[in-house]
């Protein structure tokens, strides 16, 4: 019995020793795992696993965040640069490469844009992580003035900065254009009003002949109609610029052109011009009927009035490359190359006296350009003096 007791005691002692060794091994392994997980002192293994899970989820979102940032840089209509904490350009948008000329990846900001002011502002923004805005004149970008907007951010242990460059010239030009437009409108209104006043004064004369009275009354009627059309065009342009005009919808172009040919027939007959509709059936354009009528009425009336007597006007269209291309062509006198780039500008007239005599307001082609571009399209003119003119409208082909 004594021997059995001794054996049992030894076995129990061995089990205790083995259990101690196992517990020691487990504790060591736990510490090793916790160390691998980055556990802090006193943090449980479960807490470490939970923290690691959150870190893994955050890491999994990094590609998505990077993709979003890449999309922002690629598609932003403004020049965009991404700077690291050393003020080195790590990435830039295609717009920045096109507009700013000099900046390149892995090139310093000062070297790329040659502005100490901008470099100082970027350094301060990254150091403080505070957004900033500064107006700078960049000699590397053709001596243009920009508003630079800096948005610093933390990326891991590194600091970086998004830099947006907005041209200040557009704001300055807009103000100048608005002043010019107001002055031009005043002039355009004052001229016919002065003529009307002079004719009214003449009509007051008691000895005026009946034939002269009729002639002056006819002139007053013409000038009043031109004033009404001018005011209507200005209000229409204003509604386009404010976004109040409705550009949503579509229309069948052949029907629109048929209606316009009927409407403009008296004008075409007066100038001896023939107008032909060669638009294919069921061609739908992404403009509501009113807007389509406004665009092609202006283009066709322009061709009828200014192509010359006995000329031929034709409206044709085709589809391709995701676009609808509509041409209003004539075989008339054409437009001099000097005037061609300006014909879509407000109040620009190739022949001022002739345009006023024919009742033009100088805004028709400007309205065409605004409507077409607002619909995502483009309008242009091709011409050779003596060989006719081709007015081209391109609109996106909607699926």
SULDAWO-V664005 format. One record per residue. RES is the residue in one small letter. PSI is psi as a letter, one per 20 degrees, with the letter a starting at -180 (none if undefined). NEAR is the number of other C-alpha atoms within 10 Angstrom. Layout:
BEGIN
res->RES psi->PSI near->NEAR
res->RES psi->PSI near->NEAR
END
This chain:
BEGIN
res->x psi->h near->6
res->x psi->h near->7
res->x psi->g near->8
res->x psi->g near->9
res->x psi->g near->10
res->x psi->g near->11
res->x psi->g near->12
res->x psi->h near->12
res->x psi->g near->12
res->x psi->g near->12
res->x psi->g near->12
res->x psi->g near->12
res->x psi->g near->12
res->x psi->g near->12
res->x psi->g near->12
res->x psi->g near->12
res->x psi->g near->12
res->x psi->g near->12
res->x psi->g near->12
res->x psi->g near->12
res->x psi->g near->12
res->x psi->g near->12
res->x psi->h near->12
res->x psi->g near->12
res->x psi->g near->12
res->x psi->g near->12
res->x psi->g near->12
res->x psi->g near->12
res->x psi->h near->12
res->x psi->g near->14
res->x psi->h near->14
res->x psi->g near->12
res->x psi->g near->15
res->x psi->h near->20
res->x psi->g near->13
res->x psi->h near->10
res->x psi->i near->15
res->x psi->k near->14
res->x psi->q near->18
res->x psi->r near->11
res->x psi->p near->8
res->x psi->i near->7
res->x psi->p near->11
res->x psi->r near->13
res->x psi->h near->15
res->x psi->g near->10
res->x psi->h near->15
res->x psi->g near->19
res->x psi->g near->16
res->x psi->g near->12
res->x psi->g near->15
res->x psi->h near->15
res->x psi->g near->12
res->x psi->g near->12
res->x psi->h near->12
res->x psi->g near->11
res->x psi->g near->11
res->x psi->g near->11
res->x psi->h near->11
res->x psi->h near->11
res->x psi->i near->12
res->x psi->g near->11
res->x psi->h near->11
res->x psi->g near->11
res->x psi->g near->11
res->x psi->h near->11
res->x psi->g near->12
res->x psi->g near->12
res->x psi->g near->11
res->x psi->g near->15
res->x psi->g near->12
res->x psi->g near->13
res->x psi->g near->23
res->x psi->g near->18
res->x psi->i near->13
res->x psi->p near->15
res->x psi->i near->14
res->x psi->q near->18
res->x psi->p near->23
res->x psi->p near->25
res->x psi->q near->26
res->x psi->p near->22
res->x psi->q near->27
res->x psi->a near->23
res->x psi->i near->17
res->x psi->j near->13
res->x psi->k near->20
res->x psi->p near->20
res->x psi->o near->24
res->x psi->h near->16
res->x psi->q near->21
res->x psi->q near->22
res->x psi->q near->21
res->x psi->h near->18
res->x psi->h near->19
res->x psi->g near->24
res->x psi->h near->16
res->x psi->g near->12
res->x psi->h near->15
res->x psi->i near->20
res->x psi->g near->14
res->x psi->h near->16
res->x psi->q near->24
res->x psi->q near->20
res->x psi->q near->16
res->x psi->j near->14
res->x psi->q near->17
res->x psi->q near->19
res->x psi->g near->25
res->x psi->g near->17
res->x psi->h near->15
res->x psi->g near->19
res->x psi->i near->21
res->x psi->l near->18
res->x psi->o near->16
res->x psi->h near->13
res->x psi->g near->14
res->x psi->h near->23
res->x psi->g near->17
res->x psi->g near->12
res->x psi->g near->18
res->x psi->g near->33
res->x psi->g near->19
res->x psi->g near->15
res->x psi->g near->22
res->x psi->h near->26
res->x psi->h near->13
res->x psi->i near->12
res->x psi->k near->18
res->x psi->p near->13
res->x psi->q near->18
res->x psi->r near->16
res->x psi->p near->17
res->x psi->q near->14
res->x psi->p near->16
res->x psi->q near->19
res->x psi->o near->20
res->x psi->o near->16
res->x psi->h near->13
res->x psi->i near->16
res->x psi->k near->19
res->x psi->k near->11
res->x psi->l near->10
res->x psi->q near->14
res->x psi->p near->19
res->x psi->q near->19
res->x psi->o near->16
res->x psi->p near->23
res->x psi->p near->21
res->x psi->p near->25
res->x psi->n near->19
res->x psi->q near->26
res->x psi->r near->18
res->x psi->p near->12
res->x psi->n near->10
res->x psi->c near->7
res->x psi->i near->6
res->x psi->q near->10
res->x psi->p near->18
res->x psi->r near->26
res->x psi->p near->26
res->x psi->p near->21
res->x psi->o near->24
res->x psi->p near->24
res->x psi->o near->23
res->x psi->p near->18
res->x psi->p near->19
res->x psi->i near->16
res->x psi->h near->13
res->x psi->h near->12
res->x psi->g near->11
res->x psi->g near->12
res->x psi->h near->11
res->x psi->g near->11
res->x psi->g near->12
res->x psi->g near->12
res->x psi->h near->12
res->x psi->g near->12
res->x psi->g near->12
res->x psi->g near->12
res->x psi->g near->14
res->x psi->g near->12
res->x psi->g near->11
res->x psi->g near->14
res->x psi->g near->16
res->x psi->g near->11
res->x psi->g near->12
res->x psi->h near->16
res->x psi->h near->14
res->x psi->h near->13
res->x psi->g near->12
res->x psi->h near->18
res->x psi->h near->16
res->x psi->g near->11
res->x psi->g near->14
res->x psi->g near->20
res->x psi->g near->12
res->x psi->g near->13
res->x psi->h near->17
res->x psi->g near->15
res->x psi->h near->10
res->x psi->g near->15
res->x psi->h near->18
res->x psi->i near->10
res->x psi->p near->10
res->x psi->h near->7
res->x psi->j near->8
res->x psi->p near->11
res->x psi->q near->11
res->x psi->g near->10
res->x psi->g near->9
res->x psi->h near->12
res->x psi->g near->17
res->x psi->g near->12
res->x psi->g near->13
res->x psi->h near->18
res->x psi->h near->16
res->x psi->g near->12
res->x psi->g near->15
res->x psi->g near->20
res->x psi->g near->13
res->x psi->g near->17
res->x psi->h near->20
res->x psi->g near->15
res->x psi->h near->13
res->x psi->h near->19
res->x psi->g near->20
res->x psi->g near->13
res->x psi->h near->16
res->x psi->g near->21
res->x psi->g near->15
res->x psi->g near->12
res->x psi->g near->18
res->x psi->g near->16
res->x psi->h near->12
res->x psi->g near->15
res->x psi->g near->20
res->x psi->g near->13
res->x psi->h near->13
res->x psi->g near->17
res->x psi->h near->13
res->x psi->i near->9
res->x psi->j near->11
res->x psi->h near->10
res->x psi->p near->14
res->x psi->o near->12
res->x psi->j near->19
res->x psi->p near->11
res->x psi->a near->12
res->x psi->r near->16
res->x psi->q near->19
res->x psi->o near->19
res->x psi->h near->25
res->x psi->g near->20
res->x psi->h near->17
res->x psi->g near->18
res->x psi->h near->21
res->x psi->g near->13
res->x psi->h near->13
res->x psi->h near->18
res->x psi->g near->19
res->x psi->g near->11
res->x psi->h near->12
res->x psi->j near->15
res->x psi->g near->17
res->x psi->h near->11
res->x psi->g near->14
res->x psi->g near->24
res->x psi->g near->14
res->x psi->h near->11
res->x psi->j near->17
res->x psi->k near->17
res->x psi->p near->21
res->x psi->q near->17
res->x psi->p near->23
res->x psi->p near->15
res->x psi->o near->18
res->x psi->k near->13
res->x psi->p near->21
res->x psi->q near->13
res->x psi->q near->10
res->x psi->k near->11
res->x psi->o near->15
res->x psi->p near->17
res->x psi->q near->22
res->x psi->l near->23
res->x psi->p near->22
res->x psi->q near->16
res->x psi->g near->19
res->x psi->g near->14
res->x psi->g near->21
res->x psi->g near->22
res->x psi->g near->19
res->x psi->g near->16
res->x psi->g near->22
res->x psi->h near->22
res->x psi->g near->21
res->x psi->g near->17
res->x psi->g near->21
res->x psi->g near->23
res->x psi->h near->20
res->x psi->g near->17
res->x psi->g near->28
res->x psi->g near->28
res->x psi->h near->21
res->x psi->j near->21
res->x psi->h near->25
res->x psi->q near->18
res->x psi->q near->17
res->x psi->j near->15
res->x psi->r near->21
res->x psi->p near->20
res->x psi->p near->24
res->x psi->q near->18
res->x psi->p near->21
res->x psi->r near->16
res->x psi->q near->19
res->x psi->r near->13
res->x psi->q near->14
res->x psi->q near->9
res->x psi->k near->8
res->x psi->j near->11
res->x psi->q near->16
res->x psi->p near->20
res->x psi->o near->21
res->x psi->p near->22
res->x psi->p near->23
res->x psi->o near->23
res->x psi->q near->25
res->x psi->r near->27
res->x psi->k near->19
res->x psi->b near->24
res->x psi->i near->18
res->x psi->r near->21
res->x psi->p near->22
res->x psi->q near->13
res->x psi->h near->12
res->x psi->h near->8
res->x psi->h near->12
res->x psi->g near->17
res->x psi->i near->12
res->x psi->i near->15
res->x psi->i near->19
res->x psi->j near->21
res->x psi->q near->15
res->x psi->p near->17
res->x psi->j near->20
res->x psi->p near->17
res->x psi->p near->19
res->x psi->g near->17
res->x psi->n near->11
res->x psi->g near->13
res->x psi->g near->10
res->x psi->h near->13
res->x psi->g near->17
res->x psi->h near->15
res->x psi->h near->11
res->x psi->j near->13
res->x psi->j near->16
res->x psi->q near->20
res->x psi->i near->22
res->x psi->j near->22
res->x psi->i near->21
res->x psi->g near->24
res->x psi->h near->22
res->x psi->g near->20
res->x psi->g near->22
res->x psi->g near->24
res->x psi->g near->19
res->x psi->g near->18
res->x psi->g near->24
res->x psi->g near->21
res->x psi->h near->15
res->x psi->h near->14
res->x psi->j near->15
res->x psi->j near->11
res->x psi->a near->19
res->x psi->q near->18
res->x psi->q near->20
res->x psi->r near->15
res->x psi->p near->18
res->x psi->p near->15
res->x psi->q near->20
res->x psi->p near->15
res->x psi->p near->12
res->x psi->i near->13
res->x psi->j near->14
res->x psi->r near->21
res->x psi->q near->25
res->x psi->o near->23
res->x psi->p near->19
res->x psi->p near->18
res->x psi->p near->24
res->x psi->p near->21
res->x psi->q near->21
res->x psi->q near->18
res->x psi->o near->16
res->x psi->p near->11
res->x psi->none near->4
END
